[in-house]
Amino acid sequence: MKLASLEGGRDGRLVVVSNDLAWCADAAHIVPTLQAALDDWDQVVTVLQNLATDLEHETIPMRRFHEHAAAAPLPRAYQWADASAYVNHVALVRQARGAEVPDSFWHDPLLYQGGSDGFLGPRDPIPLADESWDLDLEAEVVVVTGDVPAGATREEALGAIRLVGLANDVSLRALIPGEVAKGFGFFQSKPASALSPVLVTPEALGDWWQDGKLHRRINVDVNGSPLGRVEAGVDMTFDFGALVAHAAKTRALAAGTIIGSGTVSNRDADGGPGKPIVEGGVGYACIAEQRSVETIRGGQPSTPFLKRGDTVRIWAEDDRHHAIFGVIEQTVGE
């Protein structure tokens, strides 16, 4: 089942979307918003699934689904916690500045609590007040949970995952060092992120969802040129079961909690830093990683961060090259 939110009110209007993303059906007679559905998931999921089946069979009123009219599936959420599940990304960034990766990073997940009071829609511009802040994209996989009890096991955490999607976790790289140096984490350096137009139930992903990982390629373009063709199911140090359980170690998570994977990152086939696409590699899911590899290989970075007017495109495809979650396609604005 695929779910989306159309513009309408602060929390959007829930619709069920066809598998090919061409059509949608209003779900207001069942539940008005996605958050309301998550709050009452066990009672409404079967009814929503029946609606999705009727939509596929074209036996109910339906309308064209336009991704440009879609809001973020959760325009605001009770919680947004972002991880760094692909430790390769952390290792490359630290290597570029001559820092070691503590051994604990490979065994204990990194997780920070971000701002969840507003998510950008998949076609919303990325605000940028000052280009010197070094705007970057980060292509990630995200999951949305139901209620998760404190102290949940990995298996319980996996069972609490209701939906899977993509995100562009926007970062202001020039502001990060100063904030991290204070020892209190990100805030100004992490503005609103964007979510994919559609979120999908794990069951609907079939074999693409295994062991708490999305086994699909994440495509990233900048200004129409490929930046990354990275594999989300490869080099993921901590699966989503581990991440959700880590987040719930000392506190319960409310239904509607969003957990991000962090930047998807792959090593090269020879075990070294990933190569850019133009050299036959899979590329990168953020500019900072490409700049880190450039620094490791040549002593200094050459790829610029995003400027006003630049475009970002993030998506994952099925076997017929159709977007599974729709497309995040944004232009940097002011």
ZADO-1210 file (C-alpha; in nm, 4 decimals, padded with zeros to 6 digits):
<atoms>
<atom x="00.0000" y="00.0000" z="00.0000" code="MET" pos="1"/>
<atom x="00.1207" y="00.3476" z="-00.0891" code="LYS" pos="2"/>
<atom x="00.0086" y="00.6549" z="00.1054" code="LEU" pos="3"/>
<atom x="00.0500" y="01.0266" z="00.0420" code="ALA" pos="4"/>
<atom x="-00.0801" y="01.3595" z="00.1669" code="SER" pos="5"/>
<atom x="-00.2254" y="01.6289" z="-00.0555" code="LEU" pos="6"/>
<atom x="-00.2125" y="01.9948" z="00.0409" code="GLU" pos="7"/>
<atom x="-00.4808" y="02.0853" z="00.2931" code="GLY" pos="8"/>
<atom x="-00.4480" y="02.2107" z="00.6492" code="GLY" pos="9"/>
<atom x="-00.1331" y="02.1810" z="00.8530" code="ARG" pos="10"/>
<atom x="-00.1284" y="01.8008" z="00.8378" code="ASP" pos="11"/>
<atom x="-00.2436" y="01.7437" z="00.4799" code="GLY" pos="12"/>
<atom x="-00.5234" y="01.5204" z="00.3463" code="ARG" pos="13"/>
<atom x="-00.4566" y="01.1480" z="00.3325" code="LEU" pos="14"/>
<atom x="-00.4912" y="00.9631" z="00.0028" code="VAL" pos="15"/>
<atom x="-00.4168" y="00.6079" z="-00.1043" code="VAL" pos="16"/>
<atom x="-00.2038" y="00.5996" z="-00.4196" code="VAL" pos="17"/>
<atom x="-00.1974" y="00.3358" z="-00.6932" code="SER" pos="18"/>
<atom x="00.1130" y="00.1227" z="-00.7345" code="ASN" pos="19"/>
<atom x="00.2102" y="00.3084" z="-01.0525" code="ASP" pos="20"/>
<atom x="00.1595" y="00.6468" z="-00.8779" code="LEU" pos="21"/>
<atom x="-00.0864" y="00.7526" z="-01.1487" code="ALA" pos="22"/>
<atom x="-00.4066" y="00.7572" z="-00.9437" code="TRP" pos="23"/>
<atom x="-00.5217" y="00.8235" z="-00.5899" code="CYS" pos="24"/>
<atom x="-00.8347" y="00.7843" z="-00.3807" code="ALA" pos="25"/>
<atom x="-00.9449" y="01.0047" z="-00.0938" code="ASP" pos="26"/>
<atom x="-00.9216" y="00.8328" z="00.2446" code="ALA" pos="27"/>
<atom x="-01.1076" y="01.1006" z="00.4434" code="ALA" pos="28"/>
<atom x="-01.4064" y="00.8734" z="00.5075" code="HIS" pos="29"/>
<atom x="-01.1686" y="00.6362" z="00.6877" code="ILE" pos="30"/>
<atom x="-00.9199" y="00.8713" z="00.8499" code="VAL" pos="31"/>
<atom x="-00.8372" y="01.2343" z="00.7630" code="PRO" pos="32"/>
<atom x="-00.4568" y="01.2434" z="00.7929" code="THR" pos="33"/>
<atom x="-00.1620" y="01.0089" z="00.7871" code="LEU" pos="34"/>
<atom x="-00.0825" y="01.0874" z="01.1490" code="GLN" pos="35"/>
<atom x="-00.4368" y="00.9901" z="01.2471" code="ALA" pos="36"/>
<atom x="-00.3931" y="00.6638" z="01.0568" code="ALA" pos="37"/>
<atom x="-00.0677" y="00.5919" z="01.2402" code="LEU" pos="38"/>
<atom x="-00.2335" y="00.6693" z="01.5739" code="ASP" pos="39"/>
<atom x="-00.5034" y="00.4079" z="01.5049" code="ASP" pos="40"/>
<atom x="-00.3106" y="00.1790" z="01.2687" code="TRP" pos="41"/>
<atom x="-00.4367" y="-00.1596" z="01.3839" code="ASP" pos="42"/>
<atom x="-00.7973" y="-00.0484" z="01.3408" code="GLN" pos="43"/>
<atom x="-00.7652" y="00.1269" z="01.0043" code="VAL" pos="44"/>
<atom x="-00.4882" y="-00.0521" z="00.8132" code="VAL" pos="45"/>
<atom x="-00.7145" y="-00.3264" z="00.6762" code="THR" pos="46"/>
<atom x="-00.9741" y="-00.0730" z="00.5619" code="VAL" pos="47"/>
<atom x="-00.7038" y="00.1379" z="00.3962" code="LEU" pos="48"/>
<atom x="-00.5623" y="-00.1726" z="00.2292" code="GLN" pos="49"/>
<atom x="-00.9083" y="-00.2589" z="00.0957" code="ASN" pos="50"/>
<atom x="-00.9320" y="00.0925" z="-00.0433" code="LEU" pos="51"/>
<atom x="-00.5942" y="00.0464" z="-00.2124" code="ALA" pos="52"/>
<atom x="-00.7137" y="-00.2809" z="-00.3657" code="THR" pos="53"/>
<atom x="-01.0307" y="-00.1160" z="-00.4940" code="ASP" pos="54"/>
<atom x="-00.8178" y="00.1611" z="-00.6421" code="LEU" pos="55"/>
<atom x="-00.6040" y="-00.0906" z="-00.8311" code="GLU" pos="56"/>
<atom x="-00.9217" y="-00.2520" z="-00.9653" code="HIS" pos="57"/>
<atom x="-01.0666" y="00.0893" z="-01.0575" code="GLU" pos="58"/>
<atom x="-01.3918" y="00.0171" z="-00.8744" code="THR" pos="59"/>
<atom x="-01.4053" y="00.3406" z="-00.6730" code="ILE" pos="60"/>
<atom x="-01.3936" y="00.7139" z="-00.7505" code="PRO" pos="61"/>
<atom x="-01.0349" y="00.8135" z="-00.8214" code="MET" pos="62"/>
<atom x="-00.8377" y="01.1056" z="-00.9517" code="ARG" pos="63"/>
<atom x="-00.4993" y="01.1621" z="-01.1070" code="ARG" pos="64"/>
<atom x="-00.2170" y="01.1712" z="-00.8547" code="PHE" pos="65"/>
<atom x="00.0128" y="01.4635" z="-00.9258" code="HIS" pos="66"/>
<atom x="00.3364" y="01.4616" z="-00.7302" code="GLU" pos="67"/>
<atom x="00.3603" y="01.8380" z="-00.7734" code="HIS" pos="68"/>
<atom x="00.0420" y="01.8707" z="-00.5651" code="ALA" pos="69"/>
<atom x="00.1671" y="01.6445" z="-00.2875" code="ALA" pos="70"/>
<atom x="00.2753" y="01.7729" z="00.0487" code="ALA" pos="71"/>
<atom x="00.5225" y="01.5840" z="00.2625" code="ALA" pos="72"/>
<atom x="00.3371" y="01.2654" z="00.3661" code="PRO" pos="73"/>
<atom x="00.3824" y="01.3876" z="00.7244" code="LEU" pos="74"/>
<atom x="00.3969" y="01.7682" z="00.6959" code="PRO" pos="75"/>
<atom x="00.4880" y="01.7675" z="01.0641" code="ARG" pos="76"/>
<atom x="00.5739" y="01.4752" z="01.2870" code="ALA" pos="77"/>
<atom x="00.6029" y="01.4018" z="01.6557" code="TYR" pos="78"/>
<atom x="00.9664" y="01.3059" z="01.6165" code="GLN" pos="79"/>
<atom x="01.2448" y="01.3027" z="01.3557" code="TRP" pos="80"/>
<atom x="01.5609" y="01.1202" z="01.4554" code="ALA" pos="81"/>
<atom x="01.8396" y="01.0830" z="01.2029" code="ASP" pos="82"/>
<atom x="02.1156" y="00.8246" z="01.2209" code="ALA" pos="83"/>
<atom x="02.4428" y="00.7616" z="01.0459" code="SER" pos="84"/>
<atom x="02.3805" y="00.3976" z="00.9637" code="ALA" pos="85"/>
<atom x="02.6328" y="00.3934" z="00.6787" code="TYR" pos="86"/>
<atom x="02.9483" y="00.4329" z="00.8856" code="VAL" pos="87"/>
<atom x="03.1505" y="00.4386" z="00.5641" code="ASN" pos="88"/>
<atom x="03.0213" y="00.7927" z="00.5140" code="HIS" pos="89"/>
<atom x="03.1441" y="00.9006" z="00.8570" code="VAL" pos="90"/>
<atom x="03.4777" y="00.7290" z="00.7998" code="ALA" pos="91"/>
<atom x="03.5396" y="00.9102" z="00.4716" code="LEU" pos="92"/>
<atom x="03.4453" y="01.2514" z="00.6083" code="VAL" pos="93"/>
<atom x="03.6714" y="01.2018" z="00.9101" code="ARG" pos="94"/>
<atom x="03.9562" y="01.0619" z="00.6993" code="GLN" pos="95"/>
<atom x="03.9457" y="01.3718" z="00.4798" code="ALA" pos="96"/>
<atom x="04.0190" y="01.5883" z="00.7813" code="ARG" pos="97"/>
<atom x="04.2730" y="01.3508" z="00.9326" code="GLY" pos="98"/>
<atom x="04.0560" y="01.2176" z="01.2121" code="ALA" pos="99"/>
<atom x="04.0176" y="00.8565" z="01.3208" code="GLU" pos="100"/>
<atom x="03.6852" y="00.6771" z="01.3526" code="VAL" pos="101"/>
<atom x="03.6328" y="00.5568" z="01.7105" code="PRO" pos="102"/>
<atom x="03.5774" y="00.1816" z="01.7238" code="ASP" pos="103"/>
<atom x="03.2451" y="00.2381" z="01.9016" code="SER" pos="104"/>
<atom x="03.1021" y="00.3962" z="01.5842" code="PHE" pos="105"/>
<atom x="03.0929" y="00.0473" z="01.4275" code="TRP" pos="106"/>
<atom x="02.9001" y="-00.1031" z="01.7183" code="HIS" pos="107"/>
<atom x="02.6900" y="00.1766" z="01.8708" code="ASP" pos="108"/>
<atom x="02.4641" y="00.3728" z="01.6313" code="PRO" pos="109"/>
<atom x="02.4996" y="00.7480" z="01.5918" code="LEU" pos="110"/>
<atom x="02.1622" y="00.9208" z="01.6265" code="LEU" pos="111"/>
<atom x="02.0518" y="01.2811" z="01.6760" code="TYR" pos="112"/>
<atom x="01.7087" y="01.4336" z="01.7217" code="GLN" pos="113"/>
<atom x="01.6244" y="01.6785" z="01.4441" code="GLY" pos="114"/>
<atom x="01.3464" y="01.9286" z="01.3884" code="GLY" pos="115"/>
<atom x="01.0159" y="01.7587" z="01.3100" code="SER" pos="116"/>
<atom x="00.7775" y="02.0543" z="01.3271" code="ASP" pos="117"/>
<atom x="00.7886" y="02.1018" z="00.9512" code="GLY" pos="118"/>
<atom x="00.8979" y="01.8928" z="00.6524" code="PHE" pos="119"/>
<atom x="00.9357" y="02.0261" z="00.2999" code="LEU" pos="120"/>
<atom x="00.7177" y="01.8789" z="00.0293" code="GLY" pos="121"/>
<atom x="00.8937" y="01.6785" z="-00.2432" code="PRO" pos="122"/>
<atom x="00.8767" y="01.9675" z="-00.4906" code="ARG" pos="123"/>
<atom x="00.9208" y="02.2555" z="-00.2448" code="ASP" pos="124"/>
<atom x="01.2213" y="02.4821" z="-00.2983" code="PRO" pos="125"/>
<atom x="01.5102" y="02.4509" z="-00.0529" code="ILE" pos="126"/>
<atom x="01.5414" y="02.7856" z="00.1285" code="PRO" pos="127"/>
<atom x="01.8934" y="02.9281" z="00.1401" code="LEU" pos="128"/>
<atom x="01.9422" y="03.2694" z="00.2979" code="ALA" pos="129"/>
<atom x="02.3215" y="03.2703" z="00.2660" code="ASP" pos="130"/>
<atom x="02.5253" y="03.0710" z="00.0124" code="GLU" pos="131"/>
<atom x="02.8292" y="03.0847" z="00.2428" code="SER" pos="132"/>
<atom x="02.6493" y="02.8323" z="00.4672" code="TRP" pos="133"/>
<atom x="02.7463" y="02.5585" z="00.2146" code="ASP" pos="134"/>
<atom x="02.4142" y="02.3926" z="00.1389" code="LEU" pos="135"/>
<atom x="02.4261" y="02.0175" z="00.0835" code="ASP" pos="136"/>
<atom x="02.1750" y="01.7443" z="00.0064" code="LEU" pos="137"/>
<atom x="02.1706" y="01.4059" z="00.1783" code="GLU" pos="138"/>
<atom x="01.9767" y="01.1231" z="00.0120" code="ALA" pos="139"/>
<atom x="01.8447" y="00.8891" z="00.2800" code="GLU" pos="140"/>
<atom x="01.6021" y="00.6072" z="00.3442" code="VAL" pos="141"/>
<atom x="01.3479" y="00.6748" z="00.6190" code="VAL" pos="142"/>
<atom x="01.0982" y="00.4657" z="00.8114" code="VAL" pos="143"/>
<atom x="00.7891" y="00.5743" z="01.0039" code="VAL" pos="144"/>
<atom x="00.6973" y="00.3803" z="01.3152" code="THR" pos="145"/>
<atom x="00.3891" y="00.3023" z="01.5124" code="GLY" pos="146"/>
<atom x="00.4081" y="00.3158" z="01.8908" code="ASP" pos="147"/>
<atom x="00.7330" y="00.1579" z="02.0113" code="VAL" pos="148"/>
<atom x="00.7678" y="00.0643" z="02.3788" code="PRO" pos="149"/>
<atom x="01.0761" y="00.1654" z="02.5731" code="ALA" pos="150"/>
<atom x="01.3342" y="-00.1106" z="02.5698" code="GLY" pos="151"/>
<atom x="01.1983" y="-00.2703" z="02.2529" code="ALA" pos="152"/>
<atom x="01.4050" y="-00.5497" z="02.1020" code="THR" pos="153"/>
<atom x="01.5270" y="-00.5352" z="01.7419" code="ARG" pos="154"/>
<atom x="01.2485" y="-00.7735" z="01.6387" code="GLU" pos="155"/>
<atom x="00.9843" y="-00.5633" z="01.8161" code="GLU" pos="156"/>
<atom x="01.1280" y="-00.2521" z="01.6539" code="ALA" pos="157"/>
<atom x="01.1090" y="-00.4098" z="01.3071" code="LEU" pos="158"/>
<atom x="00.7472" y="-00.5039" z="01.3745" code="GLY" pos="159"/>
<atom x="00.6671" y="-00.1438" z="01.4612" code="ALA" pos="160"/>
<atom x="00.7827" y="-00.0066" z="01.1223" code="ILE" pos="161"/>
<atom x="00.4712" y="00.0997" z="00.9348" code="ARG" pos="162"/>
<atom x="00.6057" y="00.2828" z="00.6287" code="LEU" pos="163"/>
<atom x="00.9242" y="00.3296" z="00.4264" code="VAL" pos="164"/>
<atom x="01.0281" y="00.6237" z="00.2086" code="GLY" pos="165"/>
<atom x="01.3079" y="00.8584" z="00.1083" code="LEU" pos="166"/>
<atom x="01.4290" y="01.1937" z="00.2361" code="ALA" pos="167"/>
<atom x="01.6548" y="01.4789" z="00.1388" code="ASN" pos="168"/>
<atom x="01.8125" y="01.5663" z="00.4715" code="ASP" pos="169"/>
<atom x="01.9267" y="01.9210" z="00.4029" code="VAL" pos="170"/>
<atom x="02.2539" y="02.0255" z="00.5690" code="SER" pos="171"/>
<atom x="02.4369" y="02.3553" z="00.6024" code="LEU" pos="172"/>
<atom x="02.7914" y="02.2252" z="00.6131" code="ARG" pos="173"/>
<atom x="02.9658" y="02.5492" z="00.7072" code="ALA" pos="174"/>
<atom x="02.7578" y="02.5765" z="01.0239" code="LEU" pos="175"/>
<atom x="02.8172" y="02.2200" z="01.1447" code="ILE" pos="176"/>
<atom x="03.1732" y="02.2498" z="01.2851" code="PRO" pos="177"/>
<atom x="03.0858" y="02.5378" z="01.5161" code="GLY" pos="178"/>
<atom x="02.7781" y="02.3627" z="01.6494" code="GLU" pos="179"/>
<atom x="02.9495" y="02.0276" z="01.6947" code="VAL" pos="180"/>
<atom x="03.2371" y="02.1992" z="01.8770" code="ALA" pos="181"/>
<atom x="02.9909" y="02.3155" z="02.1413" code="LYS" pos="182"/>
<atom x="02.9235" y="01.9509" z="02.2253" code="GLY" pos="183"/>
<atom x="02.5472" y="01.9836" z="02.2045" code="PHE" pos="184"/>
<atom x="02.4680" y="01.8646" z="01.8511" code="GLY" pos="185"/>
<atom x="02.3070" y="02.0078" z="01.5398" code="PHE" pos="186"/>
<atom x="02.0434" y="02.2794" z="01.5306" code="PHE" pos="187"/>
<atom x="02.0955" y="02.5726" z="01.2922" code="GLN" pos="188"/>
<atom x="02.2956" y="02.3501" z="01.0572" code="SER" pos="189"/>
<atom x="01.9970" y="02.1186" z="01.0042" code="LYS" pos="190"/>
<atom x="01.7018" y="02.3086" z="00.8513" code="PRO" pos="191"/>
<atom x="01.3831" y="02.1425" z="00.7254" code="ALA" pos="192"/>
<atom x="01.4240" y="01.8171" z="00.5337" code="SER" pos="193"/>
<atom x="01.2089" y="01.6997" z="00.2409" code="ALA" pos="194"/>
<atom x="01.0204" y="01.3695" z="00.2240" code="LEU" pos="195"/>
<atom x="00.9342" y="01.1621" z="-00.0825" code="SER" pos="196"/>
<atom x="00.5813" y="01.2102" z="-00.2237" code="PRO" pos="197"/>
<atom x="00.4764" y="00.8593" z="-00.1213" code="VAL" pos="198"/>
<atom x="00.5460" y="00.6283" z="00.1709" code="LEU" pos="199"/>
<atom x="00.5093" y="00.2526" z="00.1219" code="VAL" pos="200"/>
<atom x="00.4257" y="-00.0291" z="00.3625" code="THR" pos="201"/>
<atom x="00.7058" y="-00.2842" z="00.4082" code="PRO" pos="202"/>
<atom x="00.4720" y="-00.5601" z="00.2872" code="GLU" pos="203"/>
<atom x="00.4192" y="-00.3814" z="-00.0439" code="ALA" pos="204"/>
<atom x="00.7961" y="-00.3656" z="-00.0989" code="LEU" pos="205"/>
<atom x="00.8191" y="-00.7449" z="-00.0951" code="GLY" pos="206"/>
<atom x="01.1750" y="-00.8744" z="-00.1376" code="ASP" pos="207"/>
<atom x="01.3049" y="-00.5186" z="-00.1625" code="TRP" pos="208"/>
<atom x="01.2556" y="-00.4946" z="00.2149" code="TRP" pos="209"/>
<atom x="01.4628" y="-00.7544" z="00.3985" code="GLN" pos="210"/>
<atom x="01.6334" y="-00.7594" z="00.7385" code="ASP" pos="211"/>
<atom x="01.5338" y="-00.4022" z="00.8086" code="GLY" pos="212"/>
<atom x="01.6977" y="-00.2682" z="00.4921" code="LYS" pos="213"/>
<atom x="01.5698" y="-00.1303" z="00.1623" code="LEU" pos="214"/>
<atom x="01.7399" y="-00.3277" z="-00.1135" code="HIS" pos="215"/>
<atom x="01.7108" y="-00.0768" z="-00.3981" code="ARG" pos="216"/>
<atom x="01.9384" y="00.1703" z="-00.5709" code="ARG" pos="217"/>
<atom x="01.9036" y="00.5349" z="-00.4668" code="ILE" pos="218"/>
<atom x="01.9507" y="00.7709" z="-00.7602" code="ASN" pos="219"/>
<atom x="02.0777" y="01.1243" z="-00.7029" code="VAL" pos="220"/>
<atom x="02.1116" y="01.3917" z="-00.9698" code="ASP" pos="221"/>
<atom x="02.2359" y="01.7490" z="-00.9305" code="VAL" pos="222"/>
<atom x="02.1580" y="01.9931" z="-01.2104" code="ASN" pos="223"/>
<atom x="02.0607" y="01.7021" z="-01.4351" code="GLY" pos="224"/>
<atom x="02.3889" y="01.5146" z="-01.3944" code="SER" pos="225"/>
<atom x="02.4233" y="01.1938" z="-01.1920" code="PRO" pos="226"/>
<atom x="02.5880" y="01.2375" z="-00.8527" code="LEU" pos="227"/>
<atom x="02.5053" y="00.8964" z="-00.7100" code="GLY" pos="228"/>
<atom x="02.3656" y="00.5546" z="-00.7953" code="ARG" pos="229"/>
<atom x="02.4162" y="00.4072" z="-00.4505" code="VAL" pos="230"/>
<atom x="02.2789" y="00.0790" z="-00.3181" code="GLU" pos="231"/>
<atom x="02.0761" y="00.1251" z="00.0006" code="ALA" pos="232"/>
<atom x="02.1000" y="-00.2425" z="00.0985" code="GLY" pos="233"/>
<atom x="02.4810" y="-00.2502" z="00.0796" code="VAL" pos="234"/>
<atom x="02.7299" y="-00.1224" z="00.3417" code="ASP" pos="235"/>
<atom x="02.4494" y="-00.0379" z="00.5881" code="MET" pos="236"/>
<atom x="02.6184" y="-00.0991" z="00.9231" code="THR" pos="237"/>
<atom x="02.2985" y="-00.0710" z="01.1300" code="PHE" pos="238"/>
<atom x="01.9629" y="-00.1856" z="00.9918" code="ASP" pos="239"/>
<atom x="01.6398" y="-00.0069" z="01.0810" code="PHE" pos="240"/>
<atom x="01.5517" y="-00.2630" z="01.3464" code="GLY" pos="241"/>
<atom x="01.8741" y="-00.1760" z="01.5254" code="ALA" pos="242"/>
<atom x="01.8185" y="00.1971" z="01.4767" code="LEU" pos="243"/>
<atom x="01.4610" y="00.1981" z="01.6077" code="VAL" pos="244"/>
<atom x="01.5584" y="-00.0204" z="01.9038" code="ALA" pos="245"/>
<atom x="01.8495" y="00.2138" z="01.9777" code="HIS" pos="246"/>
<atom x="01.6160" y="00.5143" z="01.9745" code="ALA" pos="247"/>
<atom x="01.3749" y="00.3355" z="02.2073" code="ALA" pos="248"/>
<atom x="01.6380" y="00.2108" z="02.4545" code="LYS" pos="249"/>
<atom x="01.5314" y="00.4481" z="02.7325" code="THR" pos="250"/>
<atom x="01.2037" y="00.5975" z="02.6075" code="ARG" pos="251"/>
<atom x="00.8951" y="00.5006" z="02.4163" code="ALA" pos="252"/>
<atom x="00.8534" y="00.6318" z="02.0616" code="LEU" pos="253"/>
<atom x="00.5198" y="00.7774" z="01.9601" code="ALA" pos="254"/>
<atom x="00.3378" y="00.6631" z="01.6483" code="ALA" pos="255"/>
<atom x="00.4537" y="00.8846" z="01.3657" code="GLY" pos="256"/>
<atom x="00.8202" y="00.8863" z="01.4658" code="THR" pos="257"/>
<atom x="01.0457" y="00.9155" z="01.1599" code="ILE" pos="258"/>
<atom x="01.3890" y="00.7516" z="01.1692" code="ILE" pos="259"/>
<atom x="01.6425" y="00.8339" z="00.8981" code="GLY" pos="260"/>
<atom x="01.9304" y="00.6170" z="00.7806" code="SER" pos="261"/>
<atom x="02.1725" y="00.9004" z="00.7259" code="GLY" pos="262"/>
<atom x="02.3526" y="00.9458" z="00.3957" code="THR" pos="263"/>
<atom x="02.3536" y="00.6250" z="00.1912" code="VAL" pos="264"/>
<atom x="02.7175" y="00.5420" z="00.1227" code="SER" pos="265"/>
<atom x="02.8996" y="00.2608" z="-00.0581" code="ASN" pos="266"/>
<atom x="03.2647" y="00.1654" z="-00.0656" code="ARG" pos="267"/>
<atom x="03.4308" y="00.0840" z="-00.3940" code="ASP" pos="268"/>
<atom x="03.4522" y="-00.2770" z="-00.5117" code="ALA" pos="269"/>
<atom x="03.8198" y="-00.2859" z="-00.4059" code="ASP" pos="270"/>
<atom x="03.7263" y="-00.1724" z="-00.0539" code="GLY" pos="271"/>
<atom x="03.8559" y="00.1806" z="-00.0995" code="GLY" pos="272"/>
<atom x="03.6647" y="00.5097" z="-00.1116" code="PRO" pos="273"/>
<atom x="03.3818" y="00.5075" z="-00.3628" code="GLY" pos="274"/>
<atom x="03.4621" y="00.6436" z="-00.7066" code="LYS" pos="275"/>
<atom x="03.2566" y="00.9080" z="-00.8871" code="PRO" pos="276"/>
<atom x="03.0190" y="00.7869" z="-01.1554" code="ILE" pos="277"/>
<atom x="03.2359" y="00.9295" z="-01.4348" code="VAL" pos="278"/>
<atom x="03.5107" y="00.6883" z="-01.3246" code="GLU" pos="279"/>
<atom x="03.2832" y="00.3857" z="-01.3182" code="GLY" pos="280"/>
<atom x="03.1896" y="00.4039" z="-00.9511" code="GLY" pos="281"/>
<atom x="02.8469" y="00.4379" z="-00.7912" code="VAL" pos="282"/>
<atom x="02.9072" y="00.7963" z="-00.6827" code="GLY" pos="283"/>
<atom x="02.7717" y="00.9640" z="-00.3733" code="TYR" pos="284"/>
<atom x="02.4479" y="01.0581" z="-00.1976" code="ALA" pos="285"/>
<atom x="02.5779" y="01.3927" z="-00.0759" code="CYS" pos="286"/>
<atom x="02.8292" y="01.6496" z="-00.1920" code="ILE" pos="287"/>
<atom x="03.0292" y="01.6389" z="00.1315" code="ALA" pos="288"/>
<atom x="03.1239" y="01.2775" z="00.0664" code="GLU" pos="289"/>
<atom x="03.2372" y="01.3548" z="-00.2879" code="GLN" pos="290"/>
<atom x="03.4462" y="01.6439" z="-00.1553" code="ARG" pos="291"/>
<atom x="03.5927" y="01.4131" z="00.1112" code="SER" pos="292"/>
<atom x="03.6989" y="01.1590" z="-00.1511" code="VAL" pos="293"/>
<atom x="03.8470" y="01.4380" z="-00.3639" code="GLU" pos="294"/>
<atom x="04.0470" y="01.5523" z="-00.0621" code="THR" pos="295"/>
<atom x="04.1672" y="01.1985" z="00.0172" code="ILE" pos="296"/>
<atom x="04.2724" y="01.1364" z="-00.3416" code="ARG" pos="297"/>
<atom x="04.4014" y="01.4780" z="-00.4445" code="GLY" pos="298"/>
<atom x="04.4573" y="01.6888" z="-00.1368" code="GLY" pos="299"/>
<atom x="04.1660" y="01.9258" z="-00.1791" code="GLN" pos="300"/>
<atom x="03.7991" y="01.9261" z="-00.2821" code="PRO" pos="301"/>
<atom x="03.6827" y="02.0588" z="-00.6173" code="SER" pos="302"/>
<atom x="03.3042" y="02.0047" z="-00.6220" code="THR" pos="303"/>
<atom x="03.1100" y="02.3110" z="-00.4994" code="PRO" pos="304"/>
<atom x="02.8197" y="02.2995" z="-00.2619" code="PHE" pos="305"/>
<atom x="02.4725" y="02.3928" z="-00.3851" code="LEU" pos="306"/>
<atom x="02.3912" y="02.7459" z="-00.4957" code="LYS" pos="307"/>
<atom x="02.0629" y="02.9231" z="-00.5630" code="ARG" pos="308"/>
<atom x="01.9032" y="02.7893" z="-00.8791" code="GLY" pos="309"/>
<atom x="02.0656" y="02.4463" z="-00.8500" code="ASP" pos="310"/>
<atom x="01.8357" y="02.1450" z="-00.8732" code="THR" pos="311"/>
<atom x="01.8369" y="01.8190" z="-00.6774" code="VAL" pos="312"/>
<atom x="01.6584" y="01.4988" z="-00.7762" code="ARG" pos="313"/>
<atom x="01.6346" y="01.1857" z="-00.5569" code="ILE" pos="314"/>
<atom x="01.4446" y="00.8650" z="-00.6366" code="TRP" pos="315"/>
<atom x="01.4464" y="00.4837" z="-00.6294" code="ALA" pos="316"/>
<atom x="01.3141" y="00.2649" z="-00.9124" code="GLU" pos="317"/>
<atom x="01.1377" y="-00.0673" z="-00.9436" code="ASP" pos="318"/>
<atom x="01.2437" y="-00.3260" z="-01.2010" code="ASP" pos="319"/>
<atom x="01.0506" y="-00.1407" z="-01.4738" code="ARG" pos="320"/>
<atom x="01.2289" y="00.1863" z="-01.3939" code="HIS" pos="321"/>
<atom x="00.9222" y="00.3419" z="-01.2301" code="HIS" pos="322"/>
<atom x="00.9761" y="00.5520" z="-00.9178" code="ALA" pos="323"/>
<atom x="00.8724" y="00.3518" z="-00.6116" code="ILE" pos="324"/>
<atom x="00.8261" y="00.6446" z="-00.3737" code="PHE" pos="325"/>
<atom x="00.7862" y="00.9179" z="-00.6308" code="GLY" pos="326"/>
<atom x="01.0604" y="01.1733" z="-00.6862" code="VAL" pos="327"/>
<atom x="01.2070" y="01.4400" z="-00.4620" code="ILE" pos="328"/>
<atom x="01.2862" y="01.7206" z="-00.7038" code="GLU" pos="329"/>
<atom x="01.3867" y="02.0538" z="-00.5532" code="GLN" pos="330"/>
<atom x="01.5415" y="02.3812" z="-00.6613" code="THR" pos="331"/>
<atom x="01.7516" y="02.5904" z="-00.4259" code="VAL" pos="332"/>
<atom x="01.5736" y="02.9174" z="-00.3563" code="GLY" pos="333"/>
<atom x="01.6251" y="03.2085" z="-00.1190" code="GLU" pos="334"/>
</atoms>
